C-alpha cells in the first residue's frame, strides 16, 4: 500500500489534502500564490501548468510529463484558481476533461488496497471483499462472459456519483443490486470518480463580474501568476485560430464529403469497404469521427457491415452508446502514437506541411483530423464562390 502522503500527491482532490497538507490547502488564494511562486519553490511550476493547458487546448487525452511530487498539489490548486478567474466554459471544459481523464488512467493503475483507501477517503460507503463475487453472466454466440468484482458500493452513493452520467447501463435496474449495494468493477467506479473530479474543477459560484475583476486584480499582485494568466490567454487566442476556417461539416443526405477526408479516415474507410478486419483503435476512431460529423446511426452501422465479424445488434448498441457519450475523435498526435496517421503513405501536403494562417500570417500545423476537414471544406467553399462570381475563370 502506498504512503498516504503519496496518494494525496497523486490525487490532490482527495479530502485528506486538508489533513495532511493543511499548511497549503488552508491558505487564502493570494497568500497561496505568493508562497508557491517564491524563489525556493519549484522553478518549473509555471511551465508545468502551461503544458497542461497546451495539452488540453490540443485535445490530447493524457497530461504529458506528469510528476506526482508536491508540485502536483500546487498545480491542482492553481488550476482551480485559474479556471475561476478565466471564467470561460469552453476553456474550462477542455482543462477539466484532460485532468479527469488522466486521473481515471492513474486510478486504474492502483492496487485494490489503495483504491479502497481512496474510496473511503471520499466518504463513500464501499465494501471490499477478499473473495470476488460473480454478479453477472452473459452468453453471446455460445461464449460465456463472467463479470466478478471484490467491490460493492451503496446504491445511494452510486446514484450521487452517477447523477451526471445518463447512460442506460448505469441505471439501477441494469446493475447487480443486493441488500442496498451495487456490485461494481474498480474501473467502472473509477469512471464515476473521473466525473466527480471533472465536476469539482468546473464548480462555480454565482460570479458577480465586478467582484471577479476585483479578485483577479488582487491576484495579479503576484507577477508570476499574472504572467501565467496572460500566457494562457495568449495560447487560447492562438488556438482559436482554428475557428478562422470553421464551417458546417455535418452530414447532409445526398452530399458526399469523403473527398475532403484526411488520409487517416480514408484509409480506414477503404479497408472497411474491402471487408478487411479493423483493429480496435481503428473502429473507435472511425465511429467517433462519423458521429462527430453527425452521420445517422444507420449510415455508421452500414460502414461496419462489411467487416468479417459484423454483428448488427452489437454494433447498433455500440453506435448508440458512442452517440450518447459524444466522444471526441483522436487528435493527430494520438493517431501517430497509434500508428494510424497515413500522411506520409498518402503524400498529403496539408498533413505534412500544414496551412497558412491569414490571421497569424504564418504556417500552421494540422492538429486534428476534424480541423483538416473544416479547412478543406473552407477552401472548397471559397473556390466555389469564386467560380460563381467569375464563371469565365475556368476558361482563363
C-alpha positions as CSV (number, residue, x, y, z in Angstrom):
1,X,0.0,0.0,0.0
2,X,1.3,3.5,-0.9
3,X,2.0,6.1,1.7
4,X,-1.0,8.3,2.4
5,X,1.1,11.4,1.5
6,X,2.0,9.8,-1.9
7,X,-1.7,9.2,-2.6
8,X,-2.6,12.8,-1.9
9,X,0.2,14.0,-4.1
10,X,-1.2,11.9,-6.9
11,X,-4.8,12.8,-6.2
12,X,-4.9,16.3,-4.5
13,X,-8.7,16.4,-4.9
14,X,-8.9,13.9,-2.0
15,X,-10.4,15.3,1.2
16,X,-7.2,14.2,3.0
17,X,-5.4,17.1,1.4
18,X,-6.8,19.3,4.1
19,X,-5.5,17.0,6.8
20,X,-2.0,16.1,5.6
21,X,-1.2,19.3,3.7
22,X,-3.2,21.8,5.8
23,X,-0.5,24.4,5.5
24,X,-1.1,24.5,1.8
25,X,-4.9,23.9,1.5
26,X,-5.9,26.3,4.3
27,X,-4.3,29.4,2.8
28,X,-6.3,32.1,1.0
29,X,-5.6,32.3,-2.7
30,X,-3.3,35.4,-2.6
31,X,-1.1,34.0,0.2
32,X,-1.0,30.7,-1.5
33,X,0.2,32.2,-4.8
34,X,2.7,34.4,-3.0
35,X,4.1,31.3,-1.3
36,X,4.3,28.9,-4.3
37,X,5.9,31.4,-6.6
38,X,8.6,32.3,-4.1
39,X,12.2,31.6,-5.3
40,X,12.6,28.5,-3.1
41,X,9.7,26.7,-4.7
42,X,9.6,24.6,-7.9
43,X,11.1,26.8,-10.7
44,X,9.2,24.8,-13.4
45,X,5.8,25.2,-11.8
46,X,4.6,27.8,-14.4
47,X,5.8,25.7,-17.3
48,X,4.0,22.6,-16.0
49,X,0.8,24.5,-15.7
50,X,1.2,25.9,-19.2
51,X,2.0,22.5,-20.6
52,X,-1.2,21.1,-19.1
53,X,-3.3,23.9,-20.7
54,X,-1.5,23.4,-24.0
55,X,-2.3,19.7,-24.0
56,X,-5.9,20.5,-23.1
57,X,-6.2,23.0,-26.0
58,X,-4.9,20.4,-28.4
59,X,-7.4,17.8,-27.3
60,X,-4.7,15.4,-26.1
61,X,-6.2,12.6,-24.0
62,X,-3.5,12.5,-21.3
63,X,-1.4,15.1,-19.5
64,X,2.1,14.8,-20.8
65,X,5.1,14.6,-18.5
66,X,3.1,14.4,-15.3
67,X,5.1,14.0,-12.0
68,X,3.5,13.0,-8.7
69,X,5.5,15.3,-6.4
70,X,4.4,18.0,-4.1
71,X,4.2,20.4,-7.1
72,X,1.3,18.3,-8.4
73,X,-0.7,19.6,-5.4
74,X,0.2,23.2,-6.3
75,X,-0.8,22.6,-9.9
76,X,-4.3,21.3,-8.9
77,X,-4.9,24.3,-6.6
78,X,-3.6,26.7,-9.3
79,X,-6.0,25.1,-11.8
80,X,-9.0,25.8,-9.6
81,X,-8.0,29.4,-9.1
82,X,-7.2,29.9,-12.8
83,X,-10.4,28.3,-14.1
84,X,-12.3,30.5,-11.7
85,X,-10.8,33.8,-12.9
86,X,-10.6,32.8,-16.5
87,X,-14.3,32.2,-16.4
88,X,-14.6,30.6,-19.8
89,X,-16.8,27.5,-20.2
90,X,-15.1,26.0,-23.3
91,X,-11.6,26.5,-21.9
92,X,-12.6,25.2,-18.5
93,X,-14.2,22.1,-20.0
94,X,-11.1,21.2,-22.0
95,X,-8.9,21.5,-18.9
96,X,-11.3,19.6,-16.7
97,X,-11.6,16.9,-19.3
98,X,-7.9,16.2,-19.7
99,X,-7.3,16.4,-15.9
100,X,-10.1,14.0,-15.1
101,X,-9.2,11.6,-17.9
102,X,-5.6,11.5,-16.6
103,X,-7.0,10.9,-13.1
104,X,-9.0,7.9,-14.4
105,X,-6.0,6.4,-16.1
106,X,-3.9,6.7,-13.0
107,X,-6.6,5.2,-10.8
108,X,-6.8,2.2,-13.0
109,X,-3.1,1.6,-12.2
110,X,-3.7,1.4,-8.5
111,X,-3.9,-1.8,-6.5
112,X,-7.1,-2.6,-4.7
113,X,-5.9,-1.6,-1.3
114,X,-5.0,1.9,-2.5
115,X,-8.3,2.2,-4.3
116,X,-10.2,1.2,-1.1
117,X,-8.4,3.9,0.8
118,X,-9.3,6.5,-1.9
119,X,-12.9,5.4,-1.9
120,X,-13.1,5.6,1.9
121,X,-11.3,9.0,2.0
122,X,-14.2,10.3,-0.2
123,X,-16.5,9.0,2.5
124,X,-18.1,6.5,0.1
125,X,-19.9,3.5,1.5
126,X,-17.8,0.9,-0.3
127,X,-17.2,-2.6,0.9
128,X,-14.2,-4.7,-0.2
129,X,-14.4,-8.5,-0.1
130,X,-11.4,-10.7,-0.2
131,X,-13.1,-13.2,-2.4
132,X,-14.6,-11.8,-5.6
133,X,-18.3,-12.1,-6.3
134,X,-19.7,-13.2,-9.6
135,X,-22.6,-10.8,-10.3
136,X,-23.3,-11.3,-14.0
137,X,-23.1,-13.9,-16.7
138,X,-23.7,-13.2,-20.4
139,X,-23.9,-15.8,-23.1
140,X,-23.3,-14.5,-26.6
141,X,-22.9,-16.8,-29.5
142,X,-22.0,-19.8,-27.2
143,X,-19.4,-17.7,-25.5
144,X,-19.9,-17.1,-21.7
145,X,-18.7,-13.8,-20.3
146,X,-18.5,-13.7,-16.5
147,X,-18.3,-10.4,-14.5
148,X,-16.9,-10.5,-11.0
149,X,-15.6,-8.0,-8.5
150,X,-14.3,-7.5,-5.0
151,X,-16.1,-4.2,-4.6
152,X,-19.6,-3.1,-3.9
153,X,-21.0,0.4,-3.2
154,X,-24.1,1.7,-1.5
155,X,-26.7,2.5,-4.1
156,X,-27.2,5.9,-2.5
157,X,-23.5,6.8,-3.1
158,X,-23.6,5.2,-6.5
159,X,-26.6,7.4,-7.6
160,X,-24.8,10.6,-6.3
161,X,-21.7,9.8,-8.4
162,X,-23.6,8.7,-11.5
163,X,-26.1,11.7,-11.4
164,X,-24.3,13.4,-14.4
165,X,-23.9,10.3,-16.5
166,X,-27.1,9.4,-18.2
167,X,-26.2,6.1,-19.9
168,X,-28.8,3.4,-19.7
169,X,-26.4,0.8,-18.4
170,X,-25.8,3.0,-15.3
171,X,-29.4,2.9,-14.2
172,X,-30.0,0.8,-11.1
173,X,-32.3,-1.6,-13.0
174,X,-29.3,-2.5,-15.2
175,X,-26.9,-3.2,-12.3
176,X,-26.5,-6.0,-9.8
177,X,-28.2,-4.7,-6.7
178,X,-28.3,-6.7,-3.5
179,X,-29.2,-5.6,0.1
180,X,-28.7,-1.9,-0.9
181,X,-25.3,-2.4,-2.5
182,X,-24.3,-2.4,-6.2
183,X,-21.5,-4.8,-7.3
184,X,-19.1,-2.8,-9.4
185,X,-15.7,-3.3,-11.0
186,X,-13.0,-0.8,-10.0
187,X,-12.6,0.6,-13.5
188,X,-16.4,1.4,-13.5
189,X,-16.2,3.0,-10.1
190,X,-13.1,5.0,-11.2
191,X,-15.1,6.3,-14.2
192,X,-17.6,7.7,-11.7
193,X,-14.7,9.3,-9.8
194,X,-13.4,10.8,-13.1
195,X,-16.7,12.6,-13.4
196,X,-16.5,13.6,-9.8
197,X,-13.1,15.2,-10.4
198,X,-14.2,16.9,-13.6
199,X,-17.2,18.5,-11.9
200,X,-15.0,19.6,-9.0
201,X,-12.9,21.6,-11.3
202,X,-15.9,23.0,-13.1
203,X,-17.7,24.0,-9.8
204,X,-18.5,27.7,-9.9
205,X,-20.3,30.1,-7.6
206,X,-22.6,32.7,-9.0
207,X,-20.0,35.3,-10.0
208,X,-20.5,39.0,-9.9
209,X,-18.4,40.3,-12.8
210,X,-17.3,43.4,-10.8
211,X,-16.2,41.3,-7.8
212,X,-14.5,38.8,-10.1
213,X,-12.4,41.6,-11.7
214,X,-11.5,42.9,-8.2
215,X,-10.5,39.5,-7.1
216,X,-8.5,38.9,-10.3
217,X,-6.6,42.2,-10.0
218,X,-5.8,41.3,-6.4
219,X,-4.2,38.1,-7.5
220,X,-2.3,39.9,-10.2
221,X,-0.2,41.4,-7.4
222,X,1.7,38.2,-7.8
223,X,3.5,39.0,-11.0
224,X,4.3,35.3,-11.8
225,X,0.6,34.4,-11.6
226,X,-0.3,37.4,-13.8
227,X,2.3,36.3,-16.4
228,X,0.9,32.8,-16.3
229,X,-2.6,34.0,-16.8
230,X,-1.6,36.2,-19.7
231,X,0.4,33.3,-21.3
232,X,-2.7,31.0,-21.1
233,X,-4.9,33.7,-22.7
234,X,-2.3,34.1,-25.5
235,X,-2.2,30.3,-26.1
236,X,-6.0,30.2,-26.1
237,X,-6.3,33.0,-28.6
238,X,-3.8,31.3,-30.9
239,X,-5.8,28.1,-30.6
240,X,-8.9,29.9,-31.7
241,X,-7.1,30.4,-35.0
242,X,-8.6,27.1,-35.9
243,X,-12.0,28.8,-35.9
244,X,-10.8,31.0,-38.7
245,X,-11.8,28.3,-41.1
246,X,-14.7,26.8,-39.1
247,X,-17.6,25.7,-41.4
248,X,-20.5,23.3,-41.3
249,X,-19.2,19.8,-41.8
250,X,-22.3,17.9,-40.7
251,X,-23.7,15.0,-42.7
252,X,-26.2,16.0,-45.4
253,X,-28.3,13.5,-47.2
254,X,-27.1,13.2,-50.8
255,X,-23.9,15.1,-50.2
256,X,-20.5,13.2,-50.3
257,X,-17.8,14.9,-48.2
258,X,-15.5,11.9,-48.2
259,X,-13.3,13.6,-50.8
260,X,-12.2,16.1,-48.1
261,X,-11.4,13.4,-45.5
262,X,-7.8,13.2,-44.3
263,X,-5.7,10.1,-45.2
264,X,-6.2,8.5,-41.7
265,X,-10.0,8.4,-42.3
266,X,-9.8,7.4,-45.9
267,X,-7.5,4.5,-45.1
268,X,-9.9,3.0,-42.6
269,X,-13.0,3.5,-44.7
270,X,-11.2,1.9,-47.7
271,X,-10.2,-1.1,-45.5
272,X,-13.8,-1.4,-44.3
273,X,-15.2,-1.2,-47.8
274,X,-12.8,-4.0,-48.9
275,X,-14.1,-6.2,-46.0
276,X,-10.8,-6.2,-44.1
277,X,-10.8,-6.6,-40.3
278,X,-10.2,-3.4,-38.4
279,X,-8.3,-3.2,-35.1
280,X,-10.0,-1.8,-32.0
281,X,-8.5,1.7,-32.3
282,X,-9.5,2.0,-35.9
283,X,-13.1,1.0,-35.1
284,X,-13.3,3.5,-32.3
285,X,-11.7,6.3,-34.3
286,X,-14.0,5.9,-37.3
287,X,-17.0,5.6,-35.1
288,X,-16.2,8.8,-33.2
289,X,-15.4,10.6,-36.5
290,X,-18.7,9.7,-38.2
291,X,-20.6,10.6,-35.0
292,X,-18.8,14.0,-34.8
293,X,-19.9,14.6,-38.4
294,X,-23.5,13.8,-37.4
295,X,-23.8,10.7,-39.6
296,X,-27.1,8.9,-38.9
297,X,-26.9,5.7,-36.9
298,X,-27.9,3.5,-39.9
299,X,-25.1,5.1,-42.0
300,X,-22.5,4.4,-39.4
301,X,-23.7,0.8,-38.9
302,X,-23.5,0.4,-42.7
303,X,-19.8,1.2,-42.6
304,X,-19.2,-1.7,-40.2
305,X,-21.5,-4.1,-42.0
306,X,-18.7,-5.3,-44.4
307,X,-16.4,-6.4,-41.5
308,X,-15.9,-10.1,-41.2
309,X,-17.1,-10.2,-37.6
310,X,-20.0,-7.9,-38.1
311,X,-22.9,-8.3,-35.6
312,X,-25.7,-5.9,-36.3
313,X,-27.2,-5.9,-32.8
314,X,-23.8,-5.5,-31.0
315,X,-22.7,-2.8,-33.5
316,X,-26.0,-0.9,-33.1
317,X,-25.6,-0.9,-29.3
318,X,-22.0,0.4,-29.6
319,X,-23.0,3.1,-32.0
320,X,-25.9,4.3,-29.8
321,X,-23.6,4.4,-26.8
322,X,-21.0,6.5,-28.7
323,X,-23.6,8.9,-29.9
324,X,-24.8,9.4,-26.3
325,X,-21.3,9.9,-25.0
326,X,-20.2,12.2,-27.8
327,X,-16.6,11.1,-27.7
328,X,-14.0,13.3,-29.5
329,X,-12.0,11.6,-32.2
330,X,-8.3,11.1,-31.7
331,X,-6.0,14.1,-32.3
332,X,-3.2,13.9,-34.9
333,X,-0.7,13.3,-32.1
334,X,-2.7,10.4,-30.7
335,X,-3.2,8.9,-34.2
336,X,0.6,9.0,-34.7
337,X,1.1,7.2,-31.4
338,X,-1.4,4.5,-32.5
339,X,0.3,4.3,-36.0
340,X,-2.9,5.4,-37.6
341,X,-1.5,8.5,-39.3
342,X,-1.3,8.0,-43.0
343,X,0.1,11.4,-44.1
344,X,3.4,10.1,-45.4
345,X,1.8,7.0,-47.1
346,X,-0.7,9.2,-49.0
347,X,1.8,12.0,-49.5
348,X,-0.7,14.5,-48.2
349,X,0.8,18.0,-48.2
350,X,-1.8,19.5,-45.9
351,X,-1.0,16.9,-43.3
352,X,2.8,17.1,-43.6
353,X,3.3,20.8,-44.3
354,X,0.2,22.4,-42.7
355,X,-1.6,25.5,-43.9
356,X,-1.0,29.3,-43.9
357,X,-3.0,31.2,-41.3
358,X,-4.2,34.5,-42.6
359,X,-4.9,35.6,-39.1
360,X,-1.4,34.9,-37.8
361,X,0.4,35.3,-41.1
362,X,2.4,32.1,-40.6
363,X,2.4,28.5,-41.5
364,X,0.5,26.3,-39.0
365,X,0.4,22.5,-38.5
366,X,-2.9,20.5,-38.6
367,X,-3.5,19.2,-35.1
368,X,-6.8,17.3,-35.5
369,X,-8.5,15.4,-38.4
370,X,-11.8,17.3,-37.9
371,X,-10.0,20.6,-38.5
372,X,-8.4,19.1,-41.6
373,X,-12.0,18.5,-42.9
374,X,-13.1,22.0,-41.8
375,X,-10.1,23.6,-43.6
376,X,-10.7,21.6,-46.8
377,X,-14.3,22.5,-46.9
378,X,-13.5,26.1,-46.3
379,X,-11.1,26.1,-49.2
380,X,-13.8,24.3,-51.4
381,X,-16.4,26.9,-50.4
382,X,-14.0,29.8,-51.3
383,X,-13.3,28.1,-54.6
384,X,-17.0,27.5,-55.4
385,X,-17.8,31.1,-54.5
386,X,-15.0,32.4,-56.8
387,X,-16.2,30.3,-59.7
388,X,-19.8,31.5,-59.3
389,X,-18.6,35.1,-59.2
390,X,-16.2,34.7,-62.1
391,X,-17.6,32.0,-64.3
392,X,-15.0,32.7,-67.1
393,X,-12.1,31.9,-64.7
394,X,-12.4,28.2,-65.7
395,X,-11.5,29.1,-69.2
396,X,-8.9,31.6,-68.4
